[in-house]
Amino acid sequence: MPELPEVETIARGLNNHLVNKQIVALDIRCSKIINGDEESFRRIICGLRIKRIYRYGKYLFLVLSTEVVVSIHLRMSGQLFLNGYEAIPAKHTHLDFYFKNYNKKLSYRDIRKFGRLEIISKGDISRYIRTKKLGPDALEIDSVSLSTALKSSKRPLKALLLDQSLLAGLGNIYVDEALFLAGILPFTSGNKLTGSQMEILLNAISEVLQQAIKNRGTTLSDFIDVHGKQGSNQFFMDGALY
């Protein structure tokens, strides 16, 4: 599953290419990936321009003109990449965005069809994040918020760090890496952490995530960036063999 660094890599790549591009057509081949009515989805976003793309946790937000936002969650195997305008869709490509005066299209491919796209309004993003029960973003959390999330629980630390309602964006890969770097056993209870361990863990989470973003994500199976290239962070990981 794409985790925070992979989604951040995609967001940065799309920002470099699609800001101010106008969506002129959609080719939807699988309505299952759209939350809501397919025709309404098409009608609402066609003609709008992409103003900004950013990430929260593992969610990607395409902010369009007229305050419309497309929320995208890649789930287990979703891929977003730029493709030649007239390229034949690869197998399992369920959606293509076409743009005015641009020779590439944005393709969404998903073998398992678990990923979802959904329209929300810009003013509802905070409410949407609360509705999804997402905690603070793992790249933005501070020591006070991390301590609040972990210290009140007897649950194992790994389970706590994987809980998206406490800390949004981490999955197995980066939890294992952060705990290894911090020198803390994954089955340690959250309420057993000392203040110094909390600081060490916070720094380890930040370091692991920043390294993965620098290396354009980790590719163990499905992840590719917007240019169809694999990430390279798997060659720099220390905590476990995947």
Summary of the structure (lengths in Angstrom):
residues: 242
radius of gyration: 18.7
end to end distance: 13.1
largest distance: 57.9
contacts: 779
relative contact order: 0.16
helix: 37%
strand: 25%
